[in-house]
Amino acid sequence: MFRSLHMKLVLILVLLILSLMTVVGAFLLNSVVGFYLNDFYAQMAEVFGDAEFVRDLQIEKADEENGVSALQQVLSANKGALGVDGRNRNYYILDGKTGAYLDGSNEEKGRMLDKTPNLLAALNTGKIGDDGDVTADYMDVAIPITRGAVPYIIYIYDTRQTVQDLNSELFLLIIRALVVGLIISVLLSFLLAKTMITPIERLTDGARRVASGDFSHKIEVGSKDEIGVLTATFNNMARQLQETLQAVENERNKLDTLFLHMTDGVVAFNRAGAVIHSNPAAAEMLGRPIAQDSSGDYNTLFGDIAPLSAVLEAGQPGYLEGQRELSGRSLELLLAPFDRESQAGVLVVLHDITQQRRTEELRREFVANVSHELRTPLTNIRSYAETLSDNPGLPPETERNFLGVILNESDRMTHIVQDLLALSRFDSGHSEFHMTCFSFGEAIREVYQAVVLDAQRHGHTLELKLEPGLPEIRADKERIAQVMMNVVSNAIKYTPDGGRIAISAGRAGNRVWLEVSDNGIGIPAEDRSRIFERFYRVDKARSRESGGTGLGLSIAREIVERHAGSIALVDREGPGITVRMELTIEGPGHGR
């Protein structure tokens, strides 16, 4: 019954009217009671707060014979001020000690008075009893009075009948309003049904159309309220859904394009082994066209790698791997089954690992070079050590020479290991740089002073040319000095005795540069591009003779590049070479 939106609206409106009238009725009834209660005690406080009235009650007249009669006259004269009507509200004169009735405006009710809390408070404490109780069905106040030497209690008692009569009228009024409200709610429900349910029905019809794929129908927006906003939002949603479906289709086209142009080859076969899809990269890698006919079945293309049944039985997410060499290429094959809805088959992915193989070759060559570089000094050390051990009677001069060779070869091994560790830290990213600001020119001068004696021992002419005003740079001073020392030492080492070496430096924009030129043996043109490779040496025999490891320039390039700088050979005429290093003044992170 209440599944209908119309009935739900009726029920909601009825409950709303009932709740509203209940709250309003309770509020009104409580307000009336509170108003009368407050008004009663305010009136009593005002009357008994009148000093003249209280004096008339307390002061005994000279010819007075009966105090009760005198009090009766005063109270009777102030009935209007006290609101006494003899029916609902009355005053009573009671004995101040026992509370017995003495006189009042209604003798019949006065003799049946109950001992209320206010009356008891006046009798027991002698203080005014004027505490109001909302839950009680009466209002009262008890005022202790001493007239002459005799104590009395003036007791005002109201039955609240006026309040009850007014509440009854209010209750009937609320019931009538409730009936009218219920009638109005039913009428409003029909109006709301017309203004709300009809647009909702249109929305429902529009939703059915969208669900069936019809986006052409647009629902008319008949209002600007929430229903109208909902209708407009639905139209916008339908439009966005249509655009989303179009975007999905576009993405599908993009994926198809990506599939066609991806570098890895992909070939899909059905359960029978026939080609159902392939991309050009697969045909290019296999060196043959892949057609959806007998020439393109699985057994013809990949039967030698793994049987079709074995791949299909691999399950999800299982796969098989294989490799193939074709026309100088190394191909890695991944064969995996797929099962999409009712279609199942095998997917073969071809990945060209030729470059990876070359990298592995370079790695093996690197290991071989390291082994060779360490084997030579180890062989020399062992040979000289065995000679010393087997010939204890060698002349002292010969022993010193042999020990010198052993120490030199040990130093050579130490340098090789240190260089390898440095490169390893660079490759792993664990090498830390301690950036500080220092004078670029002063660092060059320190390197010059460190090598000048070595250059003189070889008879070289060592020149230093620095532009004035070289700035401070932000870099790892020790690492940069290591690069400078390596470049200058190479120039000294590979320049025949009596040569000329020039060290020059300057500034270009926000970078500083250093050039080291010599007129030594130089480097052939075909080797210039490889001198910064690890373990690469133009003349291996001469390099080993001079103690070189082939790692110095590799380490120098790693250090400079990590400072966002550059190091390279400068093309120039004449014998020898020129090495140029450039660094940013503000350190890594700042370009030209």
C-alpha positions, 0 to 999 in steps of 0.5 A: 500500500505504501509503496506508492509515492503518493501514499508516502506523501500523504503519510508524511504530511499527516505525521507532520501535522500530528507532530506539529499540533502535538508540539504546539498544543503541549507548548500552549497548555504548558505556557498557559499554566506557567503564565497563570502560575507566575501571574498569581505569585506576582500578584501576591508579591505585589499586594503583600509587598505594599507597606501600607497594606501590611501595616493595616494587617499588623498594627492593632487599633486602640479600640479593637476587640477582635483581631480576626474581625479586623483582619477580615475587614482589611482583606475584604476591602482588598478582594479586588487586588487579591483577585478573590472571587469567593469561588475559585480563589479565596482568602483564609485567616488561620491560627498562626500556631495550629493552622486552624481556620478562623475566618475567610471568604469561604467558610465551607472550604476554609474548614476543609483546607489541607496542609499544603507545603506552603502552609506548613512552611509558614506554620513551622518556620514563620516564613512566607510559603510561596513556592509554585508547583506546575504539577499541582492542581492549585496555587497558594501562598501563606503569609505569617502575620503578627497583629499585636502579639497574636500570630496569624496566617493569611492564606490565599488559595486558588483552585486553578479552575480558570486555567483548566477551563482555558486549557479545555478550550485550547484543547478543543481548538487544537483538535479542530485545527488538527482535523482541518490540517489533516484535510489540507494535507490530503489535498496537498498530497494530490497537488504534490503528486501532480507536481512531483510524480509526473516529472519522476515518471518522465525521468523513469522513462528517460532512464529506460531509454538510456539503459537501452542505449538511446541517448537522443531523447532529452527530458523537458525541464518543466521547473527550476526546483529540485525536480527541475535540477534533477531533470537537468542533471539527468540530461547532463548525465546522459550526455556525459555518458554518451561522451564517455562511451565515445571516449571509451571507443576512442581509447579502444582505437588508441589501444589498437593503434598502440598494439599495431605500433608497439615495439614488442611483437604480439601474436594471438592464437585460438584454441585450434592454433590459428592466428586471430591477431598479430601486430607488425612488430611480430612479423618484423621480428620473425622476418616473415608475414603472419597471415590468418591462414595455414602459414600462420598457425602456431605449430609453424611459428612457435611449435619448436618452443612449446606444444600448443597443448602445453601452453593451454594447460599452463593455466592462469597466471601460468606461462612458458618462456623460450628464446630464439636467434634470428638474423642477428637478433636475440628474441625472448618469447613469453607464451601464456594462455588466455580465457576471455568469456567463451574465447580461449587461446594462446598469446605470444609476446616477443621481446627483443633482448639484443641490447640486453645481451650486449649489455651483459657482454659489456658486463662480462668484459668489465669483470674480465678487465677487473680480473686482468688488472688485479691478476697482473699485480698479484702475479708480480707480488707472488713472483717476487715474494716467492723469490725472496722466500726461496732465496734467503741469501739475496744481497740486501740491495736486491731484497730492497728492490724486490720489496719496492716492487711488491709495495708498488704493486700493492699500491697499484692494487689498492688504487684499483680497488679504491677506484672500483669502490668509487664507481660502485658507489656512484652506480648505486647512488650511495656516494655522498657529496659534501657541498661547500662554497670555496674559491675556484681559483684557489683550488686550482692553485692548490692542485698546481702546487701539488704537481709542480715538483712532479712536473719538474722531475720530468723536465716539463714546463707547467704554466698556470693562467687564471682569469682575474676575479674567479668566483667562489663555487658551490661543490664538493671541494675534495671531489673537484680537486680529485678531478683536477688532479687526475686530469693534470696528472694524466697530462704529466704522465703521458707527456714525454719528458721536457714537454709543456703543460698549460693550466688555464681557467675562467668564467663564462656566464654562470659557469666556470671552466678549466682547461689542461693542455699538453703537447704529449703523445695525444689520442688517436681520433678513433679513440677520442670518444671512448677515453671516458669509458671504464678500463679503456686505454689507448696504449695498454702496455704504456698505461700499465707501465705508468701505473694506470688503471683506466678508471681515472677519467671514468671517475672524473666524468661521474663526479663532474656529471653529478655536479651538473657539469661537463668534461670532454676533449677539445678539438684542436690542432697540433700534438697533445690534447686539451681536456675542458671541465665546466661547472655551474657556479651555484652548484647542481640544480642550476643550469646555464 
